[in-house]
Amino acid sequence: MRKMIQSLLVISLFFVATALVAQDRYAEFEELYPGCVDDVDSPIYGGTYGKWPKDLNLPEFPNGGDVELIRFVHANLEYPEVIESVEYSEDKKDSVVHLAKGTVAVQIVIDRCGRASRAEIIQSVNEAYDEEALRILSGLPVFKPGDLNGERVKVALIVPIHFSRSAMPPPPESEYGDFWGDGEDWSDDSSSDDSSDSYDSYDSYEDYNYDDW
């Protein structure tokens, strides 16, 4: 029992340290405009608000731009268990539970202070996935704001969030199986040809201008 408590303490400290590192990882633009408040009506470019002007510089996600935004979404995604179908073996003793798949597209507006707001669903899959997509994007860090001809402007981005897991993970073999690594493999079904949950498969919001919908 003592060893288990010590192990849990070490793991807890690890997760706290990881969270602090992640928080610092995305702090690149937090002090770019100290005390900034964007409370004045001004044009919004892109998304459902209209085309991006030719000379518009898009907002930049901290510490890596589009690629880091993809990682942020992937790391924070908590997969809701929305069952699409259940496949039974011939003897009815075993079954595979298939989850719903799809892409939720969420529009956000990055204001002149670099903060994301006005999140709305542009393409829905189901209520649970929509709520999860909104939850993830409600926690976005501060961006570098977009600018047009040297002036900061509000920019609408449409961010795709892919729900592509093929099946629910099986239950662990024991009470602590999933925690200590003794249980079944909880990774996605490796036999599936769908690799759309890898980093390379995520689309940039540049591919999701509203004119294409």
C-alpha positions as CSV (number, residue, x, y, z in Angstrom):
1,M,0.0,0.0,0.0
2,R,2.8,2.4,0.9
3,K,4.5,1.8,-2.4
4,M,1.2,2.4,-4.2
5,I,0.8,5.7,-2.4
6,Q,4.3,6.7,-3.2
7,S,3.8,5.8,-6.9
8,L,0.5,7.8,-7.0
9,L,2.3,10.8,-5.5
10,V,5.1,10.6,-8.1
11,I,2.5,10.4,-10.9
12,S,0.5,13.3,-9.5
13,L,3.7,15.5,-9.3
14,F,4.5,14.5,-12.8
15,F,1.1,15.6,-14.1
16,V,1.4,18.9,-12.2
17,A,4.8,19.5,-13.7
18,T,3.5,18.6,-17.1
19,A,0.6,21.0,-16.8
20,L,2.9,23.9,-15.7
21,V,5.2,23.2,-18.7
22,A,2.2,23.1,-21.0
23,Q,0.9,26.4,-19.6
24,D,4.3,28.0,-20.1
25,R,4.5,26.5,-23.6
26,Y,1.6,28.6,-24.8
27,A,2.4,31.8,-23.0
28,E,4.4,33.3,-25.9
29,F,1.9,36.1,-26.8
30,E,0.3,36.7,-23.4
31,E,2.3,39.8,-22.7
32,L,2.5,41.0,-26.3
33,Y,-0.2,43.7,-25.5
34,P,-0.4,44.1,-21.7
35,G,-3.8,45.3,-20.5
36,C,-5.3,45.0,-24.0
37,V,-9.1,45.2,-24.1
38,D,-10.9,44.9,-27.5
39,D,-14.3,46.4,-26.7
40,V,-14.7,48.5,-29.9
41,D,-16.9,47.4,-32.8
42,S,-14.7,46.7,-35.9
43,P,-14.8,44.6,-39.0
44,I,-14.3,40.8,-38.7
45,Y,-12.5,39.2,-41.6
46,G,-12.9,35.5,-42.8
47,G,-15.2,32.7,-42.0
48,T,-18.9,33.5,-42.2
49,Y,-18.0,37.2,-42.1
50,G,-16.5,37.3,-45.6
51,K,-13.3,36.6,-47.4
52,W,-9.9,37.3,-46.0
53,P,-8.3,40.3,-47.7
54,K,-5.3,39.6,-49.8
55,D,-2.9,41.4,-47.5
56,L,-4.3,40.0,-44.3
57,N,-1.8,38.3,-41.9
58,L,-3.6,35.5,-40.1
59,P,-3.5,35.2,-36.3
60,E,-0.7,32.9,-35.1
61,F,-1.1,30.2,-32.5
62,P,1.8,30.3,-29.9
63,N,4.9,28.2,-30.1
64,G,4.3,26.7,-33.6
65,G,1.3,28.1,-35.4
66,D,-1.0,25.6,-37.2
67,V,1.0,22.6,-36.2
68,E,0.9,23.5,-32.5
69,L,-2.8,24.2,-32.7
70,I,-3.3,20.7,-34.0
71,R,-1.3,19.3,-31.1
72,F,-3.3,21.4,-28.6
73,V,-6.6,20.0,-30.0
74,H,-5.3,16.4,-30.1
75,A,-3.8,16.6,-26.6
76,N,-7.0,18.0,-25.0
77,L,-9.6,15.9,-26.9
78,E,-11.7,13.7,-24.5
79,Y,-13.5,11.2,-26.7
80,P,-17.3,11.0,-25.9
81,E,-18.7,7.5,-26.2
82,V,-21.2,8.0,-29.0
83,I,-22.0,4.5,-30.2
84,E,-22.8,4.2,-34.0
85,S,-23.1,0.4,-34.1
86,V,-22.2,-2.9,-32.3
87,E,-20.7,-5.8,-34.2
88,Y,-21.1,-9.3,-32.6
89,S,-19.2,-12.4,-33.2
90,E,-20.9,-15.5,-34.7
91,D,-21.3,-17.1,-31.2
92,K,-22.6,-13.7,-29.8
93,K,-19.9,-14.0,-27.0
94,D,-17.7,-11.1,-28.2
95,S,-18.6,-7.7,-29.6
96,V,-16.9,-4.6,-31.0
97,V,-18.6,-1.3,-30.3
98,H,-18.0,1.2,-33.1
99,L,-18.0,4.9,-32.3
100,A,-19.5,7.6,-34.4
101,K,-17.0,9.4,-36.7
102,G,-17.0,12.9,-38.2
103,T,-15.5,16.3,-38.2
104,V,-16.9,19.2,-36.2
105,A,-16.0,22.6,-37.6
106,V,-16.0,25.4,-35.1
107,Q,-15.7,29.1,-36.0
108,I,-13.8,31.3,-33.6
109,V,-13.0,35.0,-33.7
110,I,-9.5,36.1,-32.7
111,D,-9.8,39.7,-31.5
112,R,-7.2,42.5,-31.7
113,C,-5.8,41.4,-28.3
114,G,-5.3,37.8,-29.6
115,R,-8.1,36.2,-27.5
116,A,-10.5,33.7,-29.0
117,S,-14.3,34.3,-28.6
118,R,-17.6,33.9,-30.4
119,A,-17.2,30.1,-30.8
120,E,-20.0,28.6,-32.9
121,I,-20.5,25.3,-34.6
122,I,-20.3,25.6,-38.4
123,Q,-20.5,21.8,-39.1
124,S,-22.1,19.5,-36.6
125,V,-21.7,15.8,-36.1
126,N,-23.7,15.2,-32.9
127,E,-24.5,17.0,-29.7
128,A,-21.7,15.3,-27.6
129,Y,-19.0,15.9,-30.2
130,D,-20.1,19.5,-30.7
131,E,-20.0,20.2,-27.0
132,E,-16.5,18.6,-26.8
133,A,-15.2,20.7,-29.7
134,L,-16.6,23.9,-28.0
135,R,-15.0,22.8,-24.7
136,I,-11.6,22.4,-26.2
137,L,-11.7,25.8,-28.1
138,S,-12.9,27.6,-25.0
139,G,-9.5,27.0,-23.4
140,L,-7.4,28.4,-26.2
141,P,-4.3,30.5,-25.2
142,V,-3.6,34.0,-26.5
143,F,-2.7,34.2,-30.2
144,K,-0.7,36.8,-32.0
145,P,-3.5,38.9,-33.5
146,G,-4.0,39.1,-37.2
147,D,-3.1,42.4,-38.9
148,L,-4.0,44.2,-42.1
149,N,-1.8,46.9,-43.5
150,G,0.0,47.2,-40.2
151,E,-3.2,47.5,-38.1
152,R,-4.4,44.7,-35.8
153,V,-7.8,43.3,-36.8
154,K,-10.4,40.7,-35.8
155,V,-10.1,37.5,-37.8
156,A,-12.5,34.6,-37.9
157,L,-11.0,31.1,-38.2
158,I,-12.8,27.8,-38.8
159,V,-11.1,25.0,-36.9
160,P,-11.8,21.4,-37.8
161,I,-11.9,18.9,-35.0
162,H,-11.8,15.2,-36.1
163,F,-13.5,12.4,-34.2
164,S,-12.0,9.4,-35.9
165,R,-11.6,6.7,-33.3
166,S,-12.9,3.4,-34.7
167,A,-14.0,1.6,-31.6
168,M,-14.4,1.9,-27.8
169,P,-11.4,0.6,-25.8
170,P,-12.1,-2.7,-24.1
171,P,-12.4,-2.8,-20.3
172,P,-9.1,-3.4,-18.3
173,E,-8.4,-6.9,-17.1
174,S,-8.2,-5.9,-13.5
175,E,-9.2,-2.9,-11.3
176,Y,-5.8,-1.3,-11.8
177,G,-5.1,-2.8,-15.2
178,D,-5.4,0.4,-17.3
179,F,-3.5,2.4,-14.7
180,W,-0.4,0.2,-14.3
181,G,-0.3,-1.0,-17.9
182,D,-1.5,-4.6,-17.1
183,G,-4.8,-4.4,-19.0
184,E,-5.7,-4.4,-22.7
185,D,-4.3,-2.0,-25.2
186,W,-6.5,1.1,-25.1
187,S,-5.1,2.5,-28.3
188,D,-7.1,2.9,-31.5
189,D,-7.8,-0.2,-33.6
190,S,-4.6,-0.7,-35.5
191,S,-6.4,-2.8,-38.1
192,S,-8.4,0.2,-39.2
193,D,-7.3,1.9,-42.5
194,D,-8.5,5.2,-41.1
195,S,-5.4,7.2,-40.0
196,S,-7.2,10.5,-39.8
197,D,-6.4,11.0,-36.1
198,S,-2.7,11.4,-36.8
199,Y,-1.2,14.9,-36.8
200,D,-0.6,15.0,-40.5
201,S,-4.3,14.4,-41.3
202,Y,-5.6,17.5,-39.5
203,D,-6.5,20.3,-41.8
204,S,-5.3,23.8,-41.3
205,Y,-8.0,26.4,-40.7
206,E,-6.7,28.0,-43.8
207,D,-8.4,25.1,-45.7
208,Y,-11.7,25.9,-44.1
209,N,-12.6,29.4,-45.4
210,Y,-16.3,29.7,-45.3
211,D,-16.6,30.0,-49.1
212,D,-15.8,26.3,-49.4
213,W,-18.8,25.2,-47.3
